[in-house]
Amino acid sequence: MPLLSVSYLKKTISSNLILLGEGILHSYSQLFFSDNRWFAVLLMASTFVDFNAGLSGLVALVIALSTAQLMHMPTSGIRFGVYGYNSLLVGLVMGSWYSYSLHFWLLLGLISLFTLLLSVWINALLVKQRLPLLGLPFLIGTWTLMLAVRQFNSILVSDRGVFIFNELYATGGIHLVKLVETLREFPLPSFLEVFLKSLGAIFFQYNILSGALIAIGILIYSRIAFLLSILGFFTGYFFYGWISNSMGDIHYSFIGFNFILSAIAMGGFFIVPSIRSFLLVLFITPIMVILLSALSYIFLQWQLPLYSLPFNFTLLLILFVLKLQEKSGGLYLVQIQQFQPEKNLYRHRNELERFAHNTWVHVHLPFFGEWTISQDDEGKQTHLGDWKHAWDFVVKDAQNSTYRLSGTEVTHFYCYNLPVLSPAAGTVVEVLDGIEDNPIGGVNLEDNWGNAVVLYLAEGLYAKLTHFKKDTLKVKVGDYVKRGDILGNCGNSGRSPEPHIHFQLQSTPYIGSRTLPYPLTYYLRRKADGGLALHSFEFPKEGDKIMPVHTTRIIRDSLDWKPGQVWLWSVEDKFKKSNYTLRWEVTTDVYGRYCLWCATTQSTVWFVNDGVQLYFTWYDGPRKGLLYAFYLTHYRVLQGYYPEVELKDTLPLNKASKDLLRYLHDATAPFTTWMKASYYFKFTSVDDKNNPRQLIYSTNTNTQAGNLKLSKWQGEFELNENQLRRITIKGPHFNQEALWIGE
Amino acid sequence: MKRLQYERPLIQRVNTGILNKFGTRTEFTPFTHIDDVSVKDLLQQYGSPLFVISEKGIREKYHEAVRAFTNRYPKVQFAWSYKTNYINAVCNIFHQEGSWAEVVSGFEYNKALQNGVPGEKIIFNGPDKTDEDIRSAIANKSPLHIDHLDELYRITELAEEAGVKPEVAIRINMDTGIYPMWDRFGFNYENGQAWDAINKIILANKLELVGLHCHIGTFMLSPSAYAVAAGKMADLALGIRNKFKKNIKYLDMGGGFASRNTLKGSYLQGADTSPSFDQFAEAICTALLNAGFLQDELPLLILETGRALVDEAGYLLGSVISNKRLADGRRATILDFGVNVLFTAFWYDHKISPAQEFSHYTEDSVLYGPLCMNIDVVRENCTLPPLRKGDHVVVHTVGAYNMTQWMQFISLRPAVVLIDKDRNAHLIRNRETLNSIEVEEVMPSYLKDFKL
C-alpha cells in the first residue's frame, strides 16, 4: 500500500506540474490572444530582455497559478492562464520599476495573490455577461501597488535605465554596449521606432529589440493580427498627431500599445475578421484616442500610468454593445474561441457555408418515388399572401403529362390514390375527412382544404397535408406517427381541380393556418441529364422532379456510432513501412456532442448523425495521424445508396491545408478567398443494391488556390456486415490502410 | 398533280345490321413509319418479313412501370423475363435500365451470364433445373426459386456437396379467384404445402430462404387477383417472421400483366380493357403496405413482368404475296409471314395496318401465312383496304413471345432490327440462312452420297 500511495503522490504531483506548465505558457500567449506554445516561449524570452522584470513577472505568475491550484480553483482557468496573466503583468511592472530586495519579493508575492483574487472574482462577474476578463485585475493590482509603495520606504525605485550603459557594461562588457549603441543608432523612422517600442511596452520593455521580437512573434502567430496591429497603431498614431499637433504620450510612454491590443481584439479575436471588422478598428481607434487623452489627464493628477485602461474599457464597451444586436449586421462575434484570427475566420466561414440553413426539426417529402412540383413557394395560382409557403406535388410521366387516357376522371391521374406519408415524426392534432373528390376541373371552395391532416412536429411547428381521398385517412387525432408512416391516399378533395398533394409547414395547429417558410431537410432532384442531386435544407422549385431519400440499412448500421463504442484498428503505414494498432473511442464532450477520440494522437473529431447523413463538424488535435486523415476524408457520408449522387462539401482551410501558400492567403483572407479545400464523396461499389452486405465508397479532399491544385487526399472505405471494416487513405506523405479488428 | 393510285373494284354487301358501339370498325389507318423510320425503307434494306423493335417504346414503357411501382412502394426491383424476348440487344436495354434477369432454363441462365448480368442478379425459376444448372447457380450466387420438393432435396444435396448455404426462394401457388388456377408450379398456399416447404428449408438449415415467389397466371386482366396474391405472400412472410424471427428479404410477385393485345374471342379491344401498370401496382403495393410489415422491414418487391413491357415495342413488317377469292366468296390475302414467325397469332387478334395510303373502301378478308399448312392463319377476319401484291403491312404489339417462340418451319426466320432513340436502325439479329440451320446437323458418312 505505501508503494501505491507514493506512486499516486508522484502521479498527482506530476499532473499538477504539467497543469502549472501549461498555465504558465498560456499566460504569456494569452496576452496576445493566442494559445500557441512557441509564441509563448518567444514572448517569455522578450520579457527577459529586461531581466529583472522578466524574472519578477515569472515569479508572480508561478505564485498566482500555484495558489490557484492549491485553492482548487477551476482547472480550465489555470490551464488557459486566465488566472495567471494579470499577476504576470503586475510582476513585470514591479520588476521594471523597483529594485530587488527582501521586501520586494514579499510584496511581489502579496500583490500577485491580490491580483489572483481579483482575477477570479472579476472573471466570474464577466463570464456571466459572456465577456472576457482582459486586464482589469492587473490595472487595479498595479495601481494599488503604486499608490501603496509611496508609503513603503523599504521599496526602492530601481535606478536601472538611468545608468543604462553601466549596467550593459556590467552584463556584457564593451561589446554589448557597442551593440546596443548600434541598434539605438539604427536609422529607423521615428514612427516605426515608436511602433516597435509600443509593442515592447505591452511587456513594459520599452526597447526596439523586445518590440521586434514581439512583432516577429505576432507575424508568426497570425498574419491578420499583424495587419491589425499596424492598422490600429497607425490609425491612432496619426489621428493623435493630427488632432493634438504633438505626439505627447504616444512618444513618451508608448501608450499606443492600447491601439494595437484593441485592434487585434476587435479586428480578429473577439470578432470574426472581415472588411467590416477592419473598418470597426478604423472608427473605434480615434474614439480611443479621445478616451486616452481624457483619462491620461485625470491619471496625471494621481501620477499613475494609464497602461491598458483605454483598451480594456473600449473593448468591453464594444463587445457588450454587439451582444445586444438583434441580428448580426456583418460583425460576427466569435462563438467558439480558436485563439487565432485566421482560425476564427476559417471556422466561421465554414460553418456559415455548411450549416447556416440547418433547421432543428427535419422534414422530408411525404411520398414514395419521384414526383413533380406543380406549384412552389409563392406559386402563381393559389400559393398567395399568407399561404404562399407551400408545395403542390403531382406525378408526371415522360411526356410531362399528369394523366393517362383522356384525363377526364380522377382515376386517370397518376398520383390519384397514391399513398401520402408523414413528412416527419409527430402527433396528429387535426383530421378532416368525408369530403368528396371534385370532378376534374372543379373546385370545392366551401371546404377549401378538402380532407386534411395537421401534425404537431415541435413547439410552433406544424405540418399540414391536404386534398386526401375521402375515407383513406389512416390516422386519428392523438396518434403518434413516425416519418414515412402512411397517412392516407392522394385525392382531389377541396380546392383541387386535379389530384395532387398540398404540403405546408405552419406555426399554429389549425387547418386554415398561415404558412411558414421552412426548408425541406433532404431530397433528391432529378437533373436534366438524368442523374440525381442531393439537396439539403433547401426549397425545391416549381417543375423540379424530386424524391425522398431512403437510407440503406448497412450504411445506417455501420455509421450508427454510439458513445462507449471502441474500435481497434490494425494499421499498415505504407509510407513509413510499419504496422501498429490504434484504438478509437466514441465519446461525448461537455456539451453532449458526439465525438471520436484517439488517445494515441490526442485528437478528437466531432460528428453529427442526422439519420440521413453522417458528417464531421470539427477536428481538434495535431494535423497528423489516422484520425486526422479520417476527418479529412470521411467528412460527409450519405446513408442511402445512390450511386449517381455525388456529395460536395468544404473544409475549414486551416484544418485541411498545410501548404505554405496558405500563410499568404491568411493575410488576404478577411477580404477575399482564393484558396479552398473541397471534399467529394461517391459510392464506388455494392454487392447487392437492395440488400447490400458489402459496400464501398470513396472520397477526395483537395486544396486549391485558384486553378493551382495543392494537397490532395483520397479515401476509400469499406462497409461489411454493418461495420466499417477498412479505411484506406492516401495523402501528402501519408498512405495508411486500417483494418477493423474488434471492439 | 399526283396520280391517283389504282385500286381494284370491289363489291360490298350493304350492311344494314346494328353497328357496334365503335361504329363500323376498320383498322385501315396507314402506318408508314415506326419512330419516324419509314417502313418501306426498312423492308427495302432488310428484306421482308422483318421484326422491328422500338428502343424508345421499351424504355418509355419501362419508365411507366417503374414510376407506377416506385410511387407506391419504397423498394422495387424489376427482373427481365428472358423467355419473353431474349434477343441480347433487347435484354441489355432492360439491364441498362436497371433490370435484373429472370431465367427458367440453363440456356437462358447462360445467356444472362454472357450478357454480363452478375450472378446474384439472375433469378433462376422454372421446374426443370439440371444438376449442372444448380451447381452453376450456386457457384454464381444466383437465387434459386424452388418449384417442387424433389428440386428442394436435390439443391440441398448439391449445396452440401459445394459446402455453401445458397440463397433460395420458393414458388407459391394459390387461389386468387381466377381461372385457371396455376397450381402446377410451386407449393400450394391453401393446403399447407408452402408451409411444409418453408419448415423443411429453415429447420434443415442448409439453404438460406431469402424470398417468396409467385406467378398467378398470364395475361391477367384483373388487378384484384394480385391484391389477393400479395396479401397471401405477405401473410407467409409475416408468418415466417413470427415463427422463425427471420425477415424475408424479397417478395417476387412474378409477372402476367396483360399487354394491349386483343385476345381472341374478346368483345372489346385490348387497348381499352387491359389494366394499366398503375392498376396492377395499386393492387400489389396497397396490399403489401397494409399487410403489417414494420416500415423498416418492408421486403423488396420484385416484378418479373415481360409481356407488358415489351409487347407494344415490337412490330412485324411483311408483304402481300397474293389475293384470292375463297370458295364461299370470302376474300383472302396471303402474306409472307405466318404462324411460324408470328406464333402469338394463335391466341391474339393482332392489330394489322397497311403501310401505305389507301382510299376509304374496306373489305373483310382472311389473312393467311405462306406455309403449306391449313393452320397458318394470321387473322380469321380482318377489315382492310384492298391490298395488292407487294403491298406492305405492319402487325402491331408483337414484341413478346414471338422472337422466342418462332419456328424454323418451312421457311427461315426473319431479321430483327432495333430503332434506337436517335431513329437509327440497327440490325440486331440476322436473317437466318441455310447454314444457320445446317450448322448443327451431322451427316453419317454412309448417307453422304446418293445417285438418282
Interface residues (C-beta under 8 A of the other chain):
Chain A: F367 F368 G369 E370 W371 V395 D397 A398 R404 Y414 C415 N417 L418 P419 K482 G484 D485 I486 H550 R553 D687 D688 K689 N690 N691
Chain B: E60 H63 E64 R67 A68 F69 T70 N71 R72 Y73 P74 K75 Q77 E120 K121 V210 K249 Y250 S276 D278 E282 C285 T286 L289 Q295 D296 L300
